Amino acid sequence: MLGMAEAEKQAGLGLGYLPEENPGTDDPKEAGRWVRVYSELIQFKAQVLAATHTGLDAITEAVAREAAIEADLPLLEGENDRLRKRLDFWKRRHLELKPPV
């Protein structure tokens, strides 16, 4: 079984940013776009996590269920946390860049 750090490395979790993502942008439209991108990714990840939790009951082999709980589930939850942090960043950035009303 892969260690957590190796699994994260293979999944690209240590990269932090998505392609084309520029945290230093001064464009409020671009910041708004990243709010939408990360919102959609979080919605998708919620569906994956829900399916994973449901699917755990279908795993009959104890060693397979244990592997899923100890390796796969933390990996998915960690990615979800990373996405939430990026969304929080872009929400703050978008507010900073939006002209006052």
N, C-alpha and C positions, 0 to 999 in steps of 0.2 A: 504494500500500500504506500502511496506517495505521502511524504510529510506535507504539512499544511503550507509551509513556505514554498516548496517545490510545486505543489498544485496551484498556488496563487501565481507563481512565476509562469507556469505553462498556460494559465488562463489569461495572462496579461494584466493581472490585477494591479501590479506594481506600477503600471504606466501612468495612472492618474487621469490623463486627459484623453479625450476622443480625438480622432483625426479632425483637423480644421479648427479645433477648439483653441481659442486665444483668450486666456484670462485677462490679458492686458488691453483688450479692446476698449475703445472709447465710443463705440456705436451702440446706442440703446436698442436698436432693432436686432443687432447680433446677440446682445445679452438676452433679449426677450426670446429669441430663437432657441438659445441654450436652455432657458427655463422650460420651453415646450419639449425639447429633446429629452431632457432628463425626466420630466414629468411622464412622458410616454414610456421611457425605459423602466421607471419605477412601477408603472401600471403593469407592464409586461412581467417584470420580476415578481410582482405580487401574485400573478397568475401561476408562474412557475413554482413559487414557494408553496402556494395552496395545493397544486397538483402533487408536489413532492411530499407534503405532509399526508395527503390522502393516499398516495401510492405506497407509503411506508407500511400500511396495514396489509397490503397485498404481498409483501415480501415474506415468504415462508421460511427461508433459510436464515437462521439466527446470525450467522457470520455476515451474510449479505446485508441484513437489516442493520447490524452494528456498523458496518462499513459506511452505509448510507447516512446513518445518524452521526457518526464521528467524523466523517470526511466530507461528504457531499453537502449535507445540510449546513455546516458552518461555512463552507465555501460560498454557497448561495446567499446565506444571510450576511456574510462579510461584503459580498458584492452589492447587496441591497443597501447596506450602510454606506458604502462608498458612493453609490449613486445619490443617496439622500444628502450627503455632505456636498457633493457637486451641485445639486439642485439648490441647496441653501446658499452656497456661494453665488450662484447665478441670480438668485432672487435678490440678494443684497446688492450685487453689482448692477442689476437692472434698475433698482431703486436709486442708486447713486447717480446713474447716467440719465435717468428720466428728467426732462425739464420740469420745474415746478408748475403746477396748474394754476 
